[in-house]
Structures are given as C-alpha cells and as structure tokens.
Amino acid sequence: MSETLLVERHGPVGWLIFNRPRTGNAMDAAMMAALPRAWRELDADPAVRVIVVTGAGKAFQTGLDVVQLNRDPDALREMSRRTKRADLQLTAWHLGVAKPVVTAVNGVCAGGGLHFVVDSDVVIASATASFLDPHVSVGQVSAFETIGLARRAAFSPVARMALMGAHERVTASEALRLGWVSEVVEPGDLRPAAQRLAERIAQNDPEAVAATKRALWRALETGLGEARGTRR
C-alpha cells in the first residue's frame, strides 16, 4: 500500500500498521492518501473478517506531521479543506467500514492519533501506552477526537485531558479504569493478543457481527454527527 502504511493479512485478520516510527508514526501526506485505500481494500476483501490497527516502533500514532505538511502546500491545503468540511477520511468510522475494528495501542497516542481510538470498535493497549491531547498547548482547538471520546466515556476525564494539553498524559492503566481501553497487556504480547481477539471475533457469524456493529454505532451516534459537524 505505502511505505508509511503497511497492510498485512494473517488468516482472517487484516492489519493496518502505521510505519513512520522515526516521527512517532505521525501522518504525512503519503500516509493520509494511503489510509482510505487501505481501509476500503480490507473491508472489501472477503477473506478478512476483522481489521486491527497498530503502530510500528515505540509510538502508536501522534497525529499530523505538521513539519512535513508545511513543506507540502498542496497536502496542507487538502487537509485544511477536509477539516473544515469534517471529511477527514482517516478512520474506519470516517469511511463507513462495515467490519469490526480492533485498535492495539502500542505506545504514545497523541492528538489526531486519538481518532483511531475513538473510532474503533474494541481498543486494547500495551502497558507502556499513554494518551494525551496537545492541541490547546499549540493554540489549536481540541474537537473531533475528544468529542468522540466524551461520547464513549465519562466526560470529566476527557475534558481534563483536552484542557491540560501537553501537560498531562493518561497511562494505560488509567485508560483501562476510565473505559477508554478494554484490556492492557505486556508490550511483547500486544500483537499476539490483538490477533487472538480478532480471530475470536472472526469465528462468529459475519452477518450477525456486522448487524451488531451497526446497531451499537447507531445508538452511539445519536447526536454525534451533529456534534462533529457531519452525519453519515
């Protein structure tokens, strides 16, 4: 798919792996262009029953690579256009992916990286993972990601993270307590644990799984589209 975004298949499980470890897996123009294609490819593959998202190296995902985008005016304009129109096309939720999505947070998840946590069906994390939202610390509004997270979890801890900006990180154990993730495992067991979880989901009837996913998200999305400025 792209050097910046790896697509793998292991049995009934498709994997999307952010592959820019030297930049904390921050999203550059190439990765953002590859994401919609990768999601649609795996969603359309009948051999793939579940999709897992994770990062290479020590970080999971740290949002936009602002340095790279500033060197690419066309990519920066395109990202600004998508943001203004709430047409980001980064996550399974943005693209209407029907298959279950498991996110395996292997390290720091910051800013725009929270999109992939918020928009997944099931989230697990390494014990070394951490979560933060530095938007306000660089003069930006925290909106899409934290709106989604506040819909899925208790409001006050989400607001605290958003308002604290870069000055506070939520640990994996605290994220488990808050319900942001459903399981925390040792770093070396994260990918095997995600594979096992996805394979167990894949053993179920795919039509029943898809209908269950639609029903759960329909319940969650009541009012969510209006808050984010868009409706699917």
ABEGO torsion letter per residue (X at the ends): XBAABBBBBBEABBBBBBBBAAAGGBBBAAAAAAAAAAAAAAAABAABABBBBBBBEABABAEBBAAAAAABAAAAAAAAAAAAAGBAGABAAAAGBABBBBBBBABBBBEAAAAAAAABABBBBBAABBBBBAAAAAGBBBBAAAAAAAAABBAAAAAAAAAAEAABBBBAAAAAAAGABABBBBAAAAAAAAAAAAAAAAABBAAAAAAAAAAAAAAAABGAAAAAGBBX
